[in-house]
């Protein structure tokens, strides 16, 4: 499971102006799918399945009370399950798409809201999602379904500023806990929610915790992940051994 949060700079990730550019970019796949007689997926939000680009842009662009010209107005979240993970979401593209949309609404955006540590829920987040199905350009094969989400800098009430680029502290200052977005917890929670929602048996090597330790961790972090791997393997061996013992006992009882 690959999760990214983008925003800022130039080009399609620019976010201090209108959301029109990003929304237009997210329609780039629609033409090819229509030409090939394939179903396109419209923009969706928490409670609506089909929303026009003009509605999206109007809603996001008007939700910016008390933001300065140079302030971020929205952010982009990309949720990309692996091909193996996608296969656990359904047998057909349509089924996988429906289940993925439900997962974004009920799980991803709820965990996004919770990661601000402000007592928020998905109902407080103004967002619009769109599912893409880009295939491997060289072969035209493979599953590459992923979701792009445009999320407003302001909450639904247009009163609260919420930025996923504000680092979470977790420390206390003057008796109160500093607020901020905890990206690490968000990524870990999205992964855990996916595994639970689709009964996905994730091996340690494809977990966020493991991959993050190898990419960004210290030598001690990598060492700890290696220890956890060995412990997990030993646990699986014990479970298998116990299962074999029970089966042998059952067979012995039948023979008697």
N, C-alpha and C positions, 0 to 999 in steps of 0.2 A: 504494500500500500504506500503510494507516494503522495504526500500532501505538501502543497506549497502555498505561501501567502505572498502576493506581489502588490506593488504599488509604488509610484514615484518614478522619477527619471523622465525620459522622453519616449515617443512612440506609443505603442498600444498600452503600455503600463503607466503612462502619464495620468495623474489622478487629481490634479488641482483645478481642472476645468470641467467640461461636460463629459458625461459617460457615453455620449454618442459614438465616439471613435471605438471604444472597446466593444460596445454593443454591436456595432456594424461588423467589426472583425469577427465576432462570435457567430455571425451568420455565414461565414465563408464556406462552410461545408454544405450548406443547404442547396446551393445550385447543383453541385455534382450529384447529390443524392436524388434530387428531383429528376435530373437528366437520366439517371440510372433506374428510375422507377422505384426508388427506395423512400421509405417514410422519413420525414424530417421531424425533429422534436422542437416544439416551440419553447420559448422562455416560460419558466414556471416560478412560483414563489411558495410560501408556506401553505396557502389554501386554494390557489388557482393553477389549473393545468396548462392554460394557454394564455399568454400575455404578449401583446404586440411590442415591437421594439420601441415605438413611439410612447407607449404607456410606461415602459421601463425607464426610458430616458427622462421623461417628464417627472416621474416619481422620485428617482434618484437625484436629479438635478435640483429639484425644489426642496429637498430635505437637507438644507445646509444652513439653518439659522445660526447666526453669530459666528460663522466660520469666515476667516479672512481669505482674501484672494489667493494667497500662496499656500493655504492649508489644504491638506488632502480632503477630498469630498467622498471618496469611495476606495475600496480595495478589491483585489481579485484573489479568489481562492481556487485552487485546482486540486481536485481529488482524483487520483489515477490508480485504480486497482490493477494488479498484475493479471495476466491472462489466466493464470491458475485461480486467482481469486474470483475473476469474472465467471468462470465455469461453475462456481459454487452458487451463483446468483440466479441461475435459471437455465433452461434447456435451449431457449430461443432468444434471439436478439430482443424481441419485443418484451419477453418476460424479464430478461435481465435489465432492460431499460426501466421498466415499471418498478422493479424491486430497488434499483439504484436510486431512482427519484424518491421513493419512499424513505430510503436510508438517509439521503441528504436532508430531507425535511425533518424526520423524526430523531435522527441520531447526530449527524454532523453539525447541524445548526444549533442543536441543543447544547452540544459540547463546546461549540464556539462561544455561545452566550455564557456558559458556566466558567469558561477560561478567563473571563474578565474579573472574576471574584467580586462581583457587584450584586449578586442575587438575581441575575437576569435569566430569562428563558428564551427559547426560540421565538416566542411571540413578541419579544422586544426587538428583534433584529429585522431590519429592512433589507431583504436580499432578493436576487433573481438568479436562477440557475438555468443552465442549458447543457444538455448531454451531447457529446460528440462521439463519433465512431471511427475516426480516421484509421484506415488500414495502413499496413506497411507499403510505402510508395513504390518499392522495388518489386514486390511480389503481389500486392493487392490482397494479401492474406493476413491472418492473425487477428486477435481481438485486442482492440486498443480503446475501448470505451472509457471515457472520462468525463468529468463534470467541471464546467467553468461556473464560478459563482461571483456575481457582482454584489458586494455588500456595502451598504452605506456607512459613512463615518459617523453619522448620527443615528440614534435609535429610532424606533417607530414614532415616538412622541415628538421627535425633532428637538428634544431638550438636552439629551445626554450625549456627550462626545465619547465615542468608544473606538480605540485604535488598536489593532492587533500588532502594531509595530512599537507599542509602548512596553518595554521590558518589565516583566513581573519581578518584584523584589523578594517578597516573602518575609522580609525583616520588619521589625517593629520600629516605629519612630514616634516619639512623643505619645506613646500609649495606643497608637492606632496602626493598623496594618496598611502598608502602602499598596495601592491598587495597581493593576497593570495586567497585560495579557501574558499568560503562561504558554508559550508555543510548544514547549516540550510536552507538557501535560496534554495539550490539545491533540498533538500528533499521536501520543500513546493512547489516549482515550478513544480517538476515532478508530484506531486499529482494534482495540478491545471491543468496541461496539460492533464493528464489522464481524469479528470472530463469533460474537454471541448471536448476532442477527442471522448469520448464514451458517452457523454450526461449522465454522471453518477451523480445521486443525492446523494451526500455524507452527511450523518448525522454528526453532530458535534462530537459525541463520537468516530468516526472512523477517524477523521482528524489528521494529523501529529501534528498540533499545540496543539490540546487538549491532545493527548497521550503523547507528549513530555513534556507538562507542568506537567502532573500527575507524570511522571517518573523522570524528572530532574529539574522541576521548584521549585521556592520558594513557601511559603504559599500564598504570594501575587499573584503569577502567577496562582495558582490553584483557588484562589478567583476570579480573572479576568475571567478565563474560565467558572466558574459557572455563573457569571453575563452574559457573552455572551450567554450561553445556555438558560438562562431565557429570554433574549431579543429575541433570535431566535425563541423560542417557542411562545412568544407573537406575534411576527411578523407573524408566520404561522397561529395563531388563527385569527388575523385581516384579513388575506387574505381569510381564509375560511369563515369568517363572511361576508365579502364583496361579495364573490361569492354566498353565500346563499341569500343575499339581492337582488342581481341582478336576480337570478333565480326566486325569489318570485315576483319581479316586472314584469318579462317576463310572468310568469304564470297569474298574475293579468291582464295584458294587453290582453292576449289571451281570458280570460274569459269574458272581456268586449266586 
